[in-house]
């Protein structure tokens, strides 16, 4: 592994690890707040997204451990991992109290529409897709590409269910303050 790829690997691991810590911290804080509303349609649970991610990460780790045959492909994959992880961190920081891992609204929810959410409704999930695409690029396996495509499908269904839940919640609570202390 040359110096550039090694440096990219260290940066990617640092950003990805930070993403994991931030995600767990924000998620743990969300569990402390009471649930105000749950999705009627939740076809893809959060845990269902972790399996494909774990396989892609494991494949990339084995590829890196065995010595990638293409430093350029490895570098491109690590850039995707870093960018996707940074996108997830940015979305989590913007969501703060509005984040919930499952499709539910918790006390303290405020609709976030600025920053990254001005560009797309689901920057966190797009970040996951970018970072896992990076793992698939590193692995360079047709099976990982198929697995990644399956993850895209799962995320699209989850995004649709979340959009439906948010529209239903907004319809039911028009004019009601959902900040802490009002319920």
N, C-alpha and C positions, 0 to 999 in steps of 0.2 A: 504494500500500500504506500503510495507516494505521499509526500508532505501535504499537498493540497487536499487530497481525499481524507487523510488522517485528521486534518484540521476541520474539514467539513463534518466528519463523523463526530468529533468532540462537540462542535457547535450544535449539530442536530440532536445529539443525546442530551445536551444541557437544556435546550429549548423544549424538547419532548418531555423530559423529566419535570421541568418547571410546569408544563401544561398539565401533567398528571397531578402534581401537588395542588395547583390552583383549582383544578376540577374537583378534587376530593374535598378541599377546604370549602369551596362554594356549595357543593352538594351537601356536606355535613351541616352547614349553617341553614340550608333550606329545610332540612328535616325537623328543625326546631320550631318552625312556624306551622300553624294549623292549615289544613287543606280547606280552601273555600269552594273549589269546583274541580270535578274530575271529568276527563274526556269520556263521552259516550262511545266513541269509536277509537280503539287503541290497538290496531292490528299488529303493530311492531313495538314490542317492549324495548326499553333501553338495553337490557341485558342481551337481547338478540343481536345487537350491533357489535357487541364485544367479541363474539366468537370469530367472525371473519377478520376483525382487526388483529386478534391474537395470532391467528394463522399467518397473516401477512407479515407481522412483526417477526414471528419465529422464522419464517422463510428467509427474510432479509438478514436476520442474525446469523443463520447457518451459512448463507451465501457470503457474508462478510468474514465469518470465521474461517471458511474454506478458502478464502482468497478469490475475490471477484476477478473474472477474466477481462473485464472492461472498466478501467478507472473512470472513464468519461460517463458511462451509464451509472456507476455508483455515485459519482459526484452529482449528476442530475437528480438521482433519487434522493440523495441527502438534502439537496436544495429544496425539493418538494416537501420532504418531511419537516424541515425547518420552517418553511413558509406556512404550511398547513397548521403546524403546532402553534405558531405565532398568531394565526388567525383565530384559532380556538381560544387562546389566552385572551386576545382582545375582546372577543365576544363575551366570554365569561366575566371579564372586568366590567364591561358595559351592562350586562344583565344584573349583576349583583343579586339583590333580593327578588328579582323577577325570575331567577333560574329555578327550575325544578327538573330533576332527571326524568321523571315520568311525566306523562301528559296530564298535568294538574296545575291549578292556580292556587298559590299559597298566600297567606296574609303578607302584605307588603308589596304585592304585585303592582307594578306600574308598566304600562306598555312602553317599550323601547323602540323608537323609530329613527333615532339619529345615529351618527357615526357609521359603523359597519352595517347597521340595520337599515340605513338609508339605501344601501346598494342591494341588499337581499334580505329576505325575512329570516333566513337560517344560516348566518355566516359560520356558526359553530359547526354545523354538520357539513358544510362545504369544506371547512378546514379539515375535518376528519377525512373527507374524501380525497383532498389534496395530499395529506400526509400518508394515507394508505396507498395512494397511487405511487408515491415515492417508494414505499416498501415493495410494491409490485414491480416497479422499474428496477430496483436493486436485484430482486430475485430473478427477474427476466424469465418467468415460467408461464406457459399458457394456462396452467391451472390457477396461478395467482391472478392472472388477468380475468379469468372466468369468475373467480371468487370476488374480485374487486367489482366486476359488473353486477354480481348479485347484491353486494353491499350498496351499490348505487340504487338498485331497485328497492331495497329495504328502506333506505333513507328517503327516497321519493314518496313512498307510501306513508312513512312516519311524518314527513313534512305536510302532506295532505291532511292527515288526521289532526295534526297540531293546528293547522290553519282553520279547520272546521271547528275545533274546540274553542279557539280564540274568538271566532266569529259568534259562536253560540254564547260564550261567556259575556262578550261585549253587548250582545242583544239582550241578555237577561239582566245585566247590571248597569245599563245606561243611566248615568247620573249618580251612581252610588260610589262613594269613596272606599277604595279597598286597602288603604294604608293601615298599618298596625294601630291598634287602639280604637278602631271604629266598629269592631265586631265584638 
